Amino acid sequence: AAQAGGDVPYAFARNLAAGTMCGCVVVMSFNPLDCLRIRWQVCKDDGKSFWEFSGKILRREGLWRGLWRPGLIANGAAASVSVGTRMGVYPFLRDGILEKLKHKNKHPSVMFVAGLLPGMFGYWVSTPLWQIKTRLQAETGLISDGKYITGACVGKRPAMYGLLDGLHHVYKTEGFAALYRGAAPLMVRGGMMSSGQFLGYDYTKTTCKAKGVLKDGPVLHVLASCTAAFLSTTFAAPFDIILTRMQSAPALGIKYDGPIHCVRSMVREEGVLVFYRGW
């Protein structure tokens, strides 16, 4: 994304546009992995390993039908809003906080907070989009005679057929508030993912250059990107599966009273390691 500085409105618009495009292209390109993660998180444990589970989907449903198409448009739309917001706002918020605190050098705590706040806001705004994406991926499978014959919803009819249909279905059958089901864990997930990403990338680059470990270039960018990916995934993983379970609950015939009830049920039935299922 473009860096902060110069004409602030123009620089902000460039950051926002770059972040939006980046988020949309990346998630749509890697939608198969995201869909596989969702399907793995909601599947009933039948003794199969992750690789056996993946192979079964590919053999029976194919890459496009089973993993790439489900939730593709919804995923792109949700990421455009949430990623665009956090990447657009981050450098300006970070520099603004540093200026208020009169810090001349970047500080890890400032990077963390500057990533957390826009991440939480961006994911809250896009909660309805993420919910439809999750539900489309959680319930997907092969259909015969109008009912699923594979996947987590075997024997059930599809509840929705796409992004707009999904938004209309949830609003009509469950009410406006239901569109924001799972907003709390999504906001925390988004905030932690954003914090981990920007902290890992920004701090790694800043520290390596300051200590003379690496010069600014491709090697440093790759190292910083890998660190960012590791931290963002690790920070967000527990909240990610809580979010998946809550938002996919209606499609799976499960009812949770809230995030706490969901967490207790998961720990009681599957143990604490369930929070890193799909990490």
C-alpha positions as CSV (number, residue, x, y, z in Angstrom):
1,A,0.0,0.0,0.0
2,A,1.0,3.6,-0.5
3,Q,2.8,5.2,2.4
4,A,1.4,8.0,4.6
5,G,2.7,11.5,3.9
6,G,2.3,14.3,1.4
7,D,-1.2,15.2,0.5
8,V,-3.0,13.3,3.3
9,P,-6.4,12.8,1.6
10,Y,-4.8,11.6,-1.6
11,A,-2.4,9.3,0.2
12,F,-5.2,7.9,2.3
13,A,-7.3,7.2,-0.9
14,R,-4.3,5.5,-2.5
15,N,-3.8,3.3,0.6
16,L,-7.4,2.5,0.8
17,A,-7.6,1.6,-2.9
18,A,-4.4,-0.5,-2.7
19,G,-5.6,-2.3,0.4
20,T,-9.0,-3.0,-1.1
21,M,-7.6,-4.4,-4.3
22,C,-5.0,-6.4,-2.4
23,G,-7.6,-7.9,-0.1
24,C,-10.0,-8.8,-2.8
25,V,-7.4,-10.5,-5.1
26,V,-5.6,-12.4,-2.4
27,V,-8.7,-14.0,-0.7
28,M,-10.3,-14.8,-4.0
29,S,-7.1,-16.5,-5.2
30,F,-6.8,-18.5,-2.0
31,N,-10.5,-19.2,-1.5
32,P,-10.0,-22.9,-1.8
33,L,-7.8,-23.0,1.3
34,D,-10.2,-20.8,3.2
35,C,-13.2,-22.9,2.2
36,L,-11.3,-26.1,3.2
37,R,-10.5,-24.5,6.6
38,I,-14.1,-23.7,7.2
39,R,-15.3,-27.1,6.2
40,W,-12.7,-28.8,8.4
41,Q,-13.7,-26.6,11.4
42,V,-17.4,-27.5,11.2
43,C,-17.1,-31.2,10.2
44,K,-18.0,-33.9,12.6
45,D,-14.9,-35.8,13.8
46,D,-15.2,-39.1,12.1
47,G,-11.6,-40.2,12.6
48,K,-10.3,-38.9,9.3
49,S,-7.1,-36.9,9.2
50,F,-7.0,-33.4,7.6
51,W,-5.4,-34.9,4.5
52,E,-7.9,-37.7,4.2
53,F,-10.7,-35.1,4.6
54,S,-9.2,-32.9,1.9
55,G,-8.7,-35.8,-0.5
56,K,-12.3,-36.9,-0.1
57,I,-13.6,-33.5,-1.0
58,L,-11.4,-33.3,-4.1
59,R,-12.3,-36.7,-5.3
60,R,-16.0,-36.4,-4.8
61,E,-16.7,-32.7,-5.5
62,G,-13.7,-31.4,-7.4
63,L,-11.5,-28.3,-6.8
64,W,-13.9,-25.8,-8.3
65,R,-17.2,-27.1,-7.0
66,G,-16.0,-28.3,-3.6
67,L,-13.5,-25.6,-2.6
68,W,-13.1,-22.7,-5.0
69,R,-16.6,-21.6,-5.9
70,P,-18.3,-21.7,-2.4
71,G,-18.4,-18.2,-0.9
72,L,-16.0,-16.8,-3.5
73,I,-17.9,-13.5,-4.2
74,A,-18.8,-13.0,-0.6
75,N,-15.2,-13.6,0.5
76,G,-13.9,-11.0,-2.1
77,A,-16.5,-8.4,-1.0
78,A,-15.9,-8.9,2.7
79,A,-12.1,-8.7,2.3
80,S,-12.4,-5.6,0.2
81,V,-14.1,-3.8,3.0
82,S,-12.1,-5.1,6.0
83,V,-8.6,-5.3,4.5
84,G,-9.1,-2.0,2.6
85,T,-10.0,-0.3,5.9
86,R,-7.2,-1.6,8.0
87,M,-4.5,-1.2,5.4
88,G,-5.7,2.3,4.5
89,V,-5.9,3.6,8.0
90,Y,-2.9,1.9,9.7
91,P,0.0,4.1,8.6
92,F,-1.9,7.3,9.4
93,L,-3.1,6.1,12.8
94,R,0.4,4.8,13.7
95,D,2.1,8.0,12.7
96,G,-0.6,10.0,14.5
97,I,-0.2,8.1,17.8
98,L,3.6,8.5,17.5
99,E,3.2,12.2,17.0
100,K,0.9,12.6,20.0
101,L,3.2,10.6,22.2
102,K,6.2,12.5,20.8
103,H,8.0,9.3,19.9
104,K,10.6,9.8,17.1
105,N,11.0,6.0,16.5
106,K,8.4,3.4,15.9
107,H,7.3,1.4,18.9
108,P,5.9,-2.2,19.0
109,S,3.0,-1.2,21.3
110,V,2.0,1.6,18.9
111,M,2.2,-0.8,15.9
112,F,0.0,-3.2,17.8
113,V,-2.7,-0.7,18.7
114,A,-2.6,1.0,15.3
115,G,-3.3,-2.4,13.7
116,L,-5.9,-3.5,16.3
117,L,-8.3,-0.5,16.1
118,P,-8.8,-0.3,12.3
119,G,-8.9,-4.1,12.1
120,M,-11.8,-4.3,14.6
121,F,-13.7,-1.5,12.9
122,G,-13.2,-2.9,9.4
123,Y,-14.4,-6.4,10.4
124,W,-17.3,-5.0,12.3
125,V,-18.6,-3.1,9.3
126,S,-18.2,-6.2,7.1
127,T,-19.7,-8.7,9.5
128,P,-22.8,-9.5,7.3
129,L,-20.5,-10.2,4.4
130,W,-18.2,-12.5,6.4
131,Q,-21.2,-14.3,7.8
132,I,-22.7,-15.2,4.4
133,K,-19.2,-16.2,3.2
134,T,-18.9,-18.6,6.2
135,R,-22.4,-20.0,6.0
136,L,-22.0,-20.7,2.2
137,Q,-18.7,-22.5,2.8
138,A,-19.9,-24.4,5.9
139,E,-23.0,-25.9,4.3
140,T,-21.6,-26.5,0.8
141,G,-21.6,-30.0,-0.8
142,L,-22.9,-31.9,-3.8
143,I,-26.7,-31.5,-4.3
144,S,-29.0,-34.2,-5.6
145,D,-32.8,-33.9,-5.7
146,G,-32.6,-30.5,-4.0
147,K,-30.7,-31.8,-1.0
148,Y,-27.0,-32.1,0.0
149,I,-25.5,-35.5,-0.3
150,T,-22.0,-34.5,0.9
151,G,-20.6,-32.1,3.4
152,A,-21.8,-31.0,6.9
153,C,-25.5,-30.6,5.9
154,V,-26.2,-34.0,4.3
155,G,-30.0,-34.4,3.9
156,K,-30.8,-30.7,4.1
157,R,-31.8,-28.2,1.4
158,P,-29.5,-25.3,0.7
159,A,-30.4,-22.3,2.8
160,M,-28.9,-19.8,0.4
161,Y,-27.4,-19.7,-3.1
162,G,-25.1,-16.7,-3.1
163,L,-24.1,-13.4,-1.4
164,L,-27.3,-11.3,-2.2
165,D,-29.6,-14.3,-1.7
166,G,-27.8,-15.0,1.6
167,L,-28.2,-11.5,2.9
168,H,-31.9,-11.5,1.9
169,H,-32.5,-14.9,3.5
170,V,-30.9,-14.0,6.8
171,Y,-32.7,-10.7,7.0
172,K,-36.1,-12.1,6.1
173,T,-36.0,-15.3,8.3
174,E,-33.8,-14.2,11.2
175,G,-34.0,-10.4,11.3
176,F,-31.6,-7.5,10.9
177,A,-29.7,-8.3,14.1
178,A,-28.9,-11.8,12.8
179,L,-26.7,-10.2,10.1
180,Y,-24.3,-9.3,12.9
181,R,-24.2,-12.7,14.5
182,G,-20.7,-13.3,15.6
183,A,-19.7,-9.7,15.4
184,A,-17.8,-9.7,18.7
185,P,-15.5,-12.7,17.9
186,L,-15.1,-11.4,14.4
187,M,-14.0,-7.9,15.7
188,V,-11.5,-9.5,18.1
189,R,-10.3,-11.9,15.3
190,G,-10.0,-9.0,12.9
191,G,-8.2,-6.9,15.4
192,M,-5.8,-9.6,16.5
193,M,-5.1,-10.6,12.9
194,S,-4.4,-7.0,11.9
195,S,-2.2,-6.4,15.0
196,G,-0.2,-9.5,14.3
197,Q,0.2,-8.7,10.6
198,F,1.3,-5.1,11.1
199,L,3.4,-5.8,14.2
200,G,5.2,-8.7,12.5
201,Y,5.8,-6.9,9.3
202,D,6.6,-3.4,10.5
203,Y,8.6,-4.4,13.6
204,T,10.7,-7.0,11.7
205,K,11.6,-4.5,9.0
206,T,12.3,-1.7,11.4
207,T,14.4,-3.8,13.8
208,C,16.4,-5.6,11.1
209,K,17.3,-2.3,9.3
210,A,18.1,-0.5,12.6
211,K,20.4,-3.2,13.8
212,G,22.0,-3.7,10.4
213,V,20.9,-7.3,10.1
214,L,19.4,-6.9,6.6
215,K,19.1,-4.0,4.2
216,D,15.8,-3.0,2.7
217,G,15.1,-5.4,-0.2
218,P,13.4,-8.6,-1.3
219,V,14.9,-10.8,1.4
220,L,13.9,-8.5,4.2
221,H,10.4,-8.1,2.7
222,V,9.9,-11.9,2.5
223,L,11.2,-12.4,6.1
224,A,8.9,-9.6,7.4
225,S,5.9,-11.1,5.5
226,C,6.5,-14.6,6.9
227,T,6.7,-13.1,10.4
228,A,3.5,-11.2,9.8
229,A,1.7,-14.3,8.5
230,F,2.8,-16.4,11.5
231,L,1.8,-13.8,14.1
232,S,-1.5,-12.9,12.5
233,T,-2.6,-16.5,12.1
234,T,-1.5,-17.4,15.7
235,F,-3.2,-14.4,17.3
236,A,-6.4,-14.9,15.4
237,A,-6.8,-18.7,15.3
238,P,-8.9,-19.2,18.5
239,F,-11.3,-16.4,17.7
240,D,-11.5,-17.6,14.1
241,I,-12.9,-21.0,15.0
242,I,-15.3,-19.5,17.5
243,L,-16.6,-17.2,14.8
244,T,-16.9,-20.1,12.3
245,R,-18.9,-22.2,14.8
246,M,-21.2,-19.3,15.7
247,Q,-22.0,-18.1,12.2
248,S,-22.4,-21.6,10.7
249,A,-24.6,-22.8,13.6
250,P,-28.0,-22.2,11.9
251,A,-26.9,-24.2,8.9
252,L,-25.8,-27.0,11.1
253,G,-28.8,-27.1,13.3
254,I,-27.0,-25.9,16.4
255,K,-28.0,-23.0,18.7
256,Y,-25.6,-21.0,20.8
257,D,-26.8,-18.4,23.3
258,G,-23.6,-16.3,22.7
259,P,-19.8,-16.5,22.4
260,I,-19.4,-17.8,26.0
261,H,-21.9,-20.6,25.5
262,C,-20.1,-21.5,22.2
263,V,-16.7,-21.6,23.9
264,R,-17.9,-23.7,26.8
265,S,-19.6,-26.2,24.4
266,M,-16.4,-26.5,22.3
267,V,-14.2,-27.1,25.3
268,R,-16.6,-29.5,26.9
269,E,-17.1,-31.6,23.7
270,E,-13.7,-31.3,22.0
271,G,-11.1,-30.0,24.5
272,V,-9.0,-26.8,24.4
273,L,-6.9,-27.8,21.4
274,V,-10.0,-27.3,19.2
275,F,-9.2,-23.5,19.2
276,Y,-6.3,-24.2,16.9
277,R,-8.1,-26.6,14.6
278,G,-7.4,-25.4,11.1
279,W,-4.4,-23.2,12.3
